[in-house]
Amino acid sequence: AQRVTQPEKLLSVFKGAPVELKCNYSYSGSPELFWYVQYSRQRLQLLLRHISRESIKGFTADLNKGETSFHLKKPFAQEEDSAMYYCALSGVGSQGNLIFGKGTKLSVKP
Amino acid sequence: EPEVTQTPSHQVTQMGQEVILRCVPISNHLYFYWYRQILGQKVEFLVSFYNNEISEKSEIFDDQFSVERPDGSNFTLKIRSTKLEDSAMYFCASTSQGQNTIYFGEGSWLTVV
């Protein structure tokens, strides 16, 4: 079954602390993995995807096929990082049919 | 920067009524989607639309739902005979061909009473 699991509903850290938002997936094949972010009262927006292998706003995520994980990391959290973070996958050739995790609410305290 | 726009932002409707949610995708995009998010639950795919027809739909997207692109700009989701459990945030999204960056609208919050 195709599934994205984000085990933490809420993650609370202090400003300057490292952050890791966990994401595991289940998919038969080679999916594309994404992280979407939703700031308070704003729309869902793409944060990064594994294909581009880039760092956005200091966040990185590495696809680990052996562990079927795509954890999101940032070495030093900022207060403005507080938001809902959704991990999602898309099957190859299935453009747009994103399967989302339940999301993790990141709260960065001053 | 171009955005996906949705109307209404919030609609309250009585059970059994029909609802139409409207979306204006980004102008040069060719793939359109509807997702929904029931309060406290995950964002779920409903349907994708390309070349004036449904290209993929989920189990949620049954005969109660339909989509249409009535003109060159709007993309609508119609929900017939609404039920209480249809209360959710409905997101429209679009993407251009060959990309997997999907752009979401701000959502339409539907409350069925």
Interface residues (C-beta under 8 A of the other chain):
Chain A: E32 F34 Y36 Q42 R43 L44 Q45 L46 R49 I51 Y86 A88 S90 S94 Q95 G96 N97 L98 I99 F100 G101 K102 G103
Chain B: E3 V4 Y31 Y33 Y35 Q41 K42 V43 E44 F45 S48 E56 S58 F91 A93 T95 N100 T101 I102 Y103 F104 G105 E106 G107
